[in-house]
């Protein structure tokens, strides 16, 4: 509004101009601070007042969401609430959440919207060597679908045997032995581990493999694993006997329907069978 005279109308115009200038300056400062908080860049030609209102509403929503999840009892509740927000607010149904522990370990908390889902889009080594994850290492978004090869740990088409081997590696300690017999058969030797601990590791491996999905020619394949377990020297006099007994338990697991862990018991051994 241009002030053309010094009469009453002109004075009103002058006061109005000063008020508008004050509002514009204040709005710019508010907009700048809110932009810093939200990370939302200004858009060309947008209404500054409407943009500021929108960003303030987003901050208010975020504050309410934060207050809500702070009162949730478990992480699963938080992730479920987060999933509903992504679906209802942004239309995102497939998403993954990983947690970092210490300097090296990561855990898949949600994969493709599934709570406690298995790591299936990335090389499982990121779970024990988190620096392999480019997004975690750089702190920047990484799109392995639009930019293949950007992150070498993004391997949605990893082979079945290779993927299972990586899952086995992440489930055992550095002091344990993982041996591939050929094909898809593996031997794991757990050192200084009792029966309860060995059964826990075996069940963890069975669960991880059952949740592992393999992308092949646009389709998704899932596999299961049967595990036979024997304890030395509790079950046998020699290591080679324990290996044979584990093999016997493995076949019992397959005969019982597969996708299970079976520990060797003496009744599984038939008189006259060869033993190492």
C-alpha positions as CSV (number, residue, x, y, z in Angstrom):
1,X,0.0,0.0,0.0
2,X,1.6,3.3,-1.1
3,X,1.3,6.3,1.2
4,X,0.4,9.3,-1.2
5,X,-0.7,11.9,1.3
6,X,-0.1,13.1,4.9
7,X,-3.8,13.2,5.9
8,X,-5.6,10.6,8.0
9,X,-5.9,8.1,5.1
10,X,-2.2,8.5,4.4
11,X,-1.3,7.9,8.0
12,X,-3.4,4.8,8.0
13,X,-1.5,3.6,4.9
14,X,1.8,4.3,6.6
15,X,0.8,2.4,9.8
16,X,-0.4,-0.5,7.7
17,X,2.8,-0.6,5.7
18,X,4.9,-0.8,8.9
19,X,2.6,-3.5,10.4
20,X,2.9,-5.5,7.2
21,X,6.7,-5.1,7.2
22,X,6.9,-6.2,10.8
23,X,4.7,-9.2,10.1
24,X,6.8,-10.1,7.0
25,X,10.0,-9.8,9.0
26,X,8.7,-11.9,11.9
27,X,7.2,-14.5,9.5
28,X,10.5,-14.8,7.7
29,X,12.3,-15.4,11.0
30,X,9.8,-18.0,12.1
31,X,9.9,-19.7,8.7
32,X,13.7,-19.8,8.8
33,X,13.8,-21.4,12.3
34,X,11.0,-23.9,11.5
35,X,12.8,-24.9,8.2
36,X,15.9,-25.6,10.3
37,X,14.0,-27.8,12.6
38,X,12.0,-29.7,9.9
39,X,14.6,-29.8,7.1
40,X,11.9,-28.8,4.7
41,X,13.4,-26.5,2.0
42,X,11.4,-23.5,0.7
43,X,9.5,-24.0,-2.5
44,X,9.5,-21.5,-5.3
45,X,6.4,-19.2,-5.4
46,X,4.7,-20.7,-2.3
47,X,2.8,-18.6,0.1
48,X,5.1,-18.0,3.0
49,X,2.3,-17.9,5.7
50,X,0.7,-21.1,4.4
51,X,4.1,-22.8,4.3
52,X,4.9,-21.8,7.9
53,X,1.5,-23.0,9.1
54,X,2.1,-26.3,7.4
55,X,5.5,-26.7,9.0
56,X,4.3,-25.8,12.4
57,X,1.5,-28.3,12.1
58,X,4.0,-31.0,11.2
59,X,6.1,-30.1,14.3
60,X,3.0,-30.3,16.4
61,X,2.2,-33.7,15.0
62,X,5.7,-34.9,15.6
63,X,5.6,-33.7,19.2
64,X,2.3,-35.5,19.8
65,X,3.7,-38.7,18.2
66,X,6.9,-38.4,20.4
67,X,4.8,-38.0,23.5
68,X,2.6,-41.1,22.5
69,X,5.5,-43.5,21.9
70,X,7.2,-42.5,25.1
71,X,4.3,-44.0,26.9
72,X,4.3,-47.3,24.9
73,X,5.4,-50.3,26.9
74,X,7.4,-52.3,24.3
75,X,9.4,-51.6,21.1
76,X,6.9,-53.7,19.1
77,X,4.2,-51.2,20.0
78,X,6.3,-48.3,18.9
79,X,7.1,-50.0,15.5
80,X,3.5,-50.9,15.0
81,X,2.4,-47.3,15.6
82,X,5.2,-46.1,13.4
83,X,4.0,-48.5,10.6
84,X,0.4,-47.2,10.9
85,X,1.7,-43.6,10.6
86,X,3.7,-44.5,7.4
87,X,0.8,-46.2,5.9
88,X,-2.0,-43.7,6.8
89,X,0.0,-40.5,6.4
90,X,2.4,-41.3,3.6
91,X,1.0,-44.5,1.9
92,X,4.2,-46.4,2.7
93,X,3.5,-50.1,3.4
94,X,6.9,-51.7,2.8
95,X,9.6,-50.4,5.1
96,X,12.5,-51.7,7.2
97,X,13.9,-50.6,10.6
98,X,17.3,-51.6,11.9
99,X,18.8,-50.8,15.3
100,X,22.5,-50.3,15.8
101,X,24.3,-51.7,18.9
102,X,27.7,-50.5,19.7
103,X,30.1,-49.8,16.9
104,X,29.6,-53.0,14.9
105,X,26.3,-54.8,15.4
106,X,22.9,-54.1,13.8
107,X,19.6,-55.9,14.3
108,X,16.7,-56.1,11.9
109,X,13.7,-54.9,13.9
110,X,11.2,-54.6,11.1
111,X,11.6,-55.9,7.5
112,X,9.0,-55.0,4.8
113,X,6.6,-54.0,7.6
114,X,7.0,-57.3,9.5
115,X,8.0,-57.1,13.1
116,X,11.2,-59.2,13.8
117,X,11.5,-60.0,10.1
118,X,14.7,-61.5,8.8
119,X,17.3,-59.5,7.0
120,X,16.4,-60.1,3.3
121,X,17.3,-57.1,1.2
122,X,20.9,-56.7,2.4
123,X,23.9,-58.9,2.9
124,X,23.4,-60.4,6.4
125,X,27.0,-59.3,7.2
126,X,25.7,-55.9,8.1
127,X,24.3,-57.4,11.2
128,X,27.7,-58.1,12.6
129,X,29.7,-55.4,10.7
130,X,27.4,-52.4,10.5
131,X,30.0,-50.3,8.6
132,X,29.1,-52.5,5.6
133,X,25.8,-50.6,5.4
134,X,26.5,-47.5,3.4
135,X,23.5,-45.6,4.8
136,X,24.7,-46.2,8.4
137,X,28.3,-45.4,7.5
138,X,27.5,-42.2,5.7
139,X,24.4,-41.0,7.5
140,X,22.8,-40.3,4.1
141,X,19.9,-41.9,2.3
142,X,21.0,-44.7,-0.1
143,X,18.6,-46.1,-2.8
144,X,19.9,-49.4,-4.0
145,X,17.1,-49.9,-6.4
146,X,17.4,-46.7,-8.4
147,X,21.2,-46.7,-8.1
148,X,22.4,-50.3,-8.2
149,X,25.9,-50.9,-6.9
150,X,26.0,-47.8,-4.8
151,X,25.9,-49.9,-1.6
152,X,27.7,-53.2,-2.0
153,X,25.9,-54.7,0.9
154,X,22.5,-54.3,-0.8
155,X,22.0,-57.7,-2.4
156,X,18.4,-58.5,-3.1
157,X,19.3,-61.3,-5.5
158,X,21.9,-63.1,-3.4
159,X,22.1,-66.8,-4.2
160,X,20.4,-69.3,-1.9
161,X,23.5,-71.1,-0.7
162,X,25.5,-67.8,-0.3
163,X,22.7,-66.2,1.6
164,X,22.3,-69.1,3.9
165,X,26.1,-69.2,4.5
166,X,26.0,-65.6,5.5
167,X,23.0,-66.2,7.9
168,X,25.0,-69.0,9.5
169,X,28.1,-66.8,9.9
170,X,26.1,-64.1,11.7
171,X,24.7,-66.7,14.1
172,X,27.9,-68.1,15.4
173,X,31.0,-66.7,17.2
174,X,34.4,-66.0,15.5
175,X,35.8,-69.0,17.5
176,X,33.3,-71.4,16.1
177,X,33.9,-73.4,12.9
178,X,31.6,-73.2,9.9
179,X,32.3,-75.8,7.2
180,X,30.4,-76.2,3.9
181,X,30.2,-79.9,2.8
182,X,29.0,-79.0,-0.7
183,X,25.6,-78.1,-2.1
184,X,23.6,-76.7,0.8
185,X,24.9,-78.9,3.6
186,X,26.9,-77.2,6.4
187,X,28.7,-78.3,9.6
188,X,29.0,-76.0,12.5
189,X,31.3,-76.8,15.5
190,X,30.4,-74.8,18.6
191,X,33.3,-74.7,21.0
192,X,32.8,-74.6,24.8
193,X,29.0,-74.7,24.4
194,X,26.6,-76.8,26.5
195,X,23.5,-78.5,25.1
196,X,21.1,-75.7,26.0
197,X,23.3,-73.1,24.3
198,X,23.7,-75.3,21.2
199,X,20.0,-75.8,20.9
200,X,19.5,-72.0,21.2
201,X,21.9,-71.4,18.4
202,X,20.4,-74.1,16.2
203,X,16.9,-72.7,16.7
204,X,18.1,-69.2,15.9
205,X,19.6,-70.5,12.6
206,X,16.4,-72.3,11.8
207,X,14.3,-69.2,12.3
208,X,16.6,-67.0,10.3
209,X,16.7,-69.3,7.3
210,X,12.9,-69.7,7.4
211,X,12.6,-66.0,7.2
212,X,15.2,-65.5,4.5
213,X,13.6,-64.6,1.1
214,X,15.5,-65.1,-2.2
215,X,14.7,-63.0,-5.2
216,X,14.9,-64.9,-8.5
217,X,13.6,-63.6,-11.8
218,X,11.1,-61.4,-10.3
219,X,9.8,-64.1,-7.9
220,X,10.5,-64.6,-4.2
221,X,11.5,-68.0,-2.9
222,X,11.7,-69.2,0.7
223,X,13.7,-72.2,2.1
224,X,13.8,-74.0,5.4
225,X,16.6,-75.9,7.1
226,X,16.7,-79.2,9.0
227,X,19.3,-79.4,11.8
228,X,20.7,-82.4,13.6
229,X,22.6,-81.8,16.9
230,X,25.0,-83.9,18.9
231,X,27.1,-83.0,21.9
232,X,30.7,-84.1,22.5
233,X,31.7,-85.7,24.8
234,X,28.2,-86.0,26.4
235,X,26.7,-88.0,23.5
236,X,29.8,-89.7,22.1
237,X,33.3,-90.9,22.9
238,X,35.0,-89.2,19.9
239,X,34.4,-86.1,17.8
240,X,33.8,-88.3,14.8
241,X,31.1,-90.2,16.6
242,X,29.4,-86.9,17.5
243,X,29.5,-85.9,13.8
244,X,27.8,-89.2,12.8
245,X,25.2,-88.9,15.5
246,X,24.4,-85.3,14.4
247,X,23.9,-86.7,10.9
248,X,21.5,-89.3,12.3
249,X,19.6,-86.6,14.1
250,X,19.5,-84.6,10.9
251,X,17.8,-87.4,9.0
252,X,15.3,-87.7,11.8
253,X,14.5,-84.0,11.5
254,X,13.9,-84.5,7.8
255,X,11.7,-87.5,8.3
256,X,9.7,-85.6,10.9
257,X,8.7,-83.0,8.4
258,X,11.8,-80.7,8.0
259,X,12.2,-77.2,9.3
260,X,13.1,-78.3,12.8
261,X,15.9,-79.0,15.2
262,X,16.5,-82.5,16.5
263,X,19.1,-83.5,19.1
264,X,20.6,-87.0,19.0
265,X,19.3,-89.5,21.6
266,X,20.7,-93.1,22.0
267,X,17.4,-94.6,20.8
268,X,18.1,-93.2,17.4
269,X,21.1,-95.5,16.9
270,X,20.3,-98.9,15.6
271,X,22.6,-101.8,16.5
272,X,24.9,-102.8,13.7
273,X,25.2,-99.3,12.2
274,X,28.7,-98.2,11.3
275,X,30.3,-95.5,13.4
276,X,33.5,-93.5,12.9
